[in-house]
């Protein structure tokens, strides 16, 4: 099935799909907000974020708010395009 | 396989919606605000009567002592009651849905709504100060409509349509300023109730 080739392996996990979904409609979302949206544990979220960052799908920004660090994320152009392709592939599969 | 794809797409849509729009706005709060507005409009008419002014026959922007301050007081009571109950109902719905109320989306929604409202409110006060009573009802409708159109980005798009209705009604009201109070009651009362019921049915 050639259609399956277009499905991106990087987006197989629900958590990663969620992260990308949130980031295509919002710029700079911080870790806590992301956790609230996705309802996952810190460790789980962090590992998926790491994977997406390594693929250069998301950009990471760390800053100090008072004494705490705040980490925020943004989708890169590459990430947006990859995600869009993935959604298109999903939709094609659905239409058969 | 197909079910997985469907679930994936649904998950994507849900995450996009939930993270960018405030989806706990309750239709009931619209209905309640509408009822309060209708009561307020009736009370305003009654205050005019107490001052021996028949709003629809004699009222041409004149004023007797105490009239304006009574009307302003009434307006504040109506505003506080409508917003207060609306917030209460919406917070309640959010908790039932198991969502957080104070998110960045909520903040964006409130800023988009209240900044134009506050600026318009100040403009209304200036008009009041100069005794331009007949433009206040149309102006309130217009400002409220524009604020809703602006805030609609961050919640159900129906709110934007309500905004267009309110703004249009404001313009029509400005053509017949004598009926300002009636248009006000239609805009803040009737439209709120109709929209509230529609949204209640749609998003329960």
Interface residues (C-beta under 8 A of the other chain):
Chain A: X14 X17 X18 X20 X21 X22 X24 X25 X26 X29 X33 X36 X37 X38 X87 X90 X91 X93 X94
Chain B: X1 X2 X5 X6 X8 X9 X11 X12 X13 X15 X16 X18 X19 X20 X100 X103 X104
